Amino acid sequence: MQDCAILFDKSEIDEYAIETSNTESINDTLKILNNRFTTNVLQKKVVYDYQLFPNFLNNYICDFIINESEKYAYNNISLKSPTGWTTRRHNSYPTTDLPVKEISSINVLIQNIISIDIFSLIEKTYNVNKYFLSCLDAFIVKYDANAQKNLEKHRDGSAFSFNILLNHENNFIGGGTTIYKDTGAVNILNKKGGLLLHCGQVFHSGTEITQGQRYILVGFVGYLKNYYNVIKCDK
């Protein structure tokens, strides 16, 4: 067999490498964009810019996600997980949840919804390039009035976060996402299929439910991940 190496002229390869070695300037530009976003967060220019998109998912998809999640949980009941749902996946602020990547029947569907639809909304809302966004984590959260009712005030380890209400708002009492602003707390009540998008660095909490169950799809989105620094906002 002919050696593949002789199919290329070495001088051409060297010349090509020299002419296209612009990665440092590109990296510098990306670092500038990241620093600009970080500055906007610290100056609270984007922190409180949450957006609610009603009817983002239709009833069929919402019901399908819940059913497949519960089916997966039922098939994974064990002594360590008597309900099949995980409760310690997030160290500081754990939720009763299931990672989307583990549920094969909905993984591709949800990843496509995030990369095709949600990334585009983030791009328009926050004036960032969607091609530098990445999904850090996506999971189904289950709030239950007889189990985990709420989630304490916290910030996410992400540039952007979202949640989508999967079941009807009449299936539970209470709930919502509370955003903590300088002027006070705002509890945002969503409707089935609605998407709530916000900066991951804003303080927020999952408002307590007093009756029923509340299912949401939650996602953490990174921006310019290779250049991402942990943003430290004032408490």
N, C-alpha and C positions, 0 to 999 in steps of 0.2 A: 504493500500500500504506500502511496506517495506521502511523504512527510508534509503535514499541513503547514509547517513553518515556511516552506519555500514558496507557498502561494501568496505571500505578502512581502512587499518591499519594505525593509526595516526603515529606510529613510522616510518613506511616506507615513509610517506609523509615528515616528518621532515628530515629524512636522505637524501632523494632525494633533498630537498631544499638546504641542507648544501653542498652536493657534487656538485651541479650545480650553486652555487652562485658565478660565475666568471664574473658577469656583470661589476664590477668595472674595472677589468683589460681590458675587451673589450672596455668599454667606454674610458679608458685612451688611448688605441690604436687608436680609432677613432678620439680622440682629437688631437693626434699626426699627423695623416693623414691630418686633417683639417688645423692644423698649418703649415704643410709642404706646402700644396697648397697655403695658404695665403702668406707664405714667397716667394714662387715662383712668385706669382702675384706681390707682392711688389718689388721684384728684377727684374721684367719684363722678367722672363724666359718663361712665358706662355701668357702674355698679348697680344702680337702681333702675336701669332701663329694661324692665321686664316686659314681655309681650305675650298676649293671650290670643291663640288662634283657634276659634271654635270649629267644630266639625272637621278636625284634621284627619281623623280616622273614622271610617263608617262603622256601623253597628256590627256587621258581620265580622270584620277584622278584629274588633275589640273582643267580641265573644269568643272567637277562635283562639286568640292569645290566652284568654283566661282559661278556657277549657283545656288547651294543650298544657298549660302550666300546672293546673290541678292534676291532670292525668300523669304528668311527669313526677309530681310530688308523691302521688299515691303509689307509683311504681318504685319509689326510692325511700319508702318508710323503713326505718331501722332503729336500733336501740339508741344510736347517737342522734338520730333525727326522727323522732316519733311522728312528726307530721309530714316529713319529706321536704319541708322548707328549711333553708339555712337561716341561722340566727347570729352567726359570728363571723360572717365574711368580711365585714368592715369593722376594723378594730375600735376606733374611737366612737363612732355613732352607728352601731349595727342595726340593720333592719331585718325583718322577716322577709326573705327574698329568695329568688332563684336567678342565677346568671343565665342570660339569654343564650350564650354560646353553648351551654350544656343541653339545651332543648332543641334537638335537631329539626323538629317539625316547624319551628318558628324562627330559627336562627337566621336563615337567609332572608326571609321576609323582612324581619326587623332591621337587619343590617342594611338592606337596600332602602328601606324607609328612611333610615338615618342618613346614609351617604348621599342619596339622591334628593330627598325632600327636605330633611331637617337642616342639612348643611347649607342648602340654598337659602333657607330662611335666616340662618345665622349670618350668612354673607350679607344679605340685604339689611338686616336689623343692626348689625354692628360694624358694617363697612370693612369686612375682612375678606381675604381670598379663601374661598371654600376648599381650594386644593391643598391648603396648609392646615386643614382641620383633620382631626383623627378621633375616632371613638375609643375612649379609654376604658369604658365599662358601660354595659347595658344590662338591666335586670328588672324583673317583675317584683314589685313590693306588694305585700298583703298586710293591710291594717285590719285588726279584728278587735271589736269591743271587749271580747273575752280573752284577748292575748295582748299583742303589742298594739296600743291604741294611738300612739303618736311618736314623733321623733323630736328630740331636743334641738334647741337653737345651735346652729353650726354653719360652717362654710365647707364647700366641697373642694377636693383637690383637683380642680379643673378650671379651665378658662370660661367654659360655658356649661350650663346644665339645663336639662329639660325634664318634664314629666307629663304624661298623658293619662288622663282618667279613663280607665277601661270599662268600668261598670256604671250603671245608671246612678245618678246622684240620689235617687229615692231609695237606694239599697242601704243607705247608712245615714246616720244623723251626726252632724259636726263635720270635721275634716276640713280640707283645704290646705293651702300653703301660705304660711305667714312670712312676709318680707319685712325685715326690720330696717326702716329708713331713719334718717336724722330727725324727721318730723314725727316719728312714731311708727307703730307696727300696722301693716296692712294685711288682712287675711284675704287671699284670693280664692274664690270659690269657682271651681271648674265644672263643666258639664261633660257627659260621656263623649269620648272621642276628641275632646279639646286638648290642645297642646299649650303648656306654659313653658316659655323660654326665658331664661335669666342668666346673668353673669354668675359663674360658680363661686365667685368671691364675695357675693353679698351674703350677709347673715340671713338665714331662713330656718324654718322649722316645719315639721308636719303636724298640723293642728289635730288635736285629739278628736277621735270619734267616740260617741257614747252609745251607739247602737249599730249593729250590722257589720258589714265588711266593706272595705274600700281597696280596690286594686288599681295600681298605677304602674306604667312603664317609665322607668327612670334611666336617663343617660348622662354620662359625663363626657365632655368633649374637650380635647386639647387643641391648642392653637400654636403652630410653630413649635412642636413638641421638642425638637432637638435644641431649641434655644430658650426653652421655657424655664423661667426662674419662679420659685415659690413666691407668690405675691403676699406681702404682709400688710394688711389693712389695719387701720385703727379699730379697736374693739368698741 
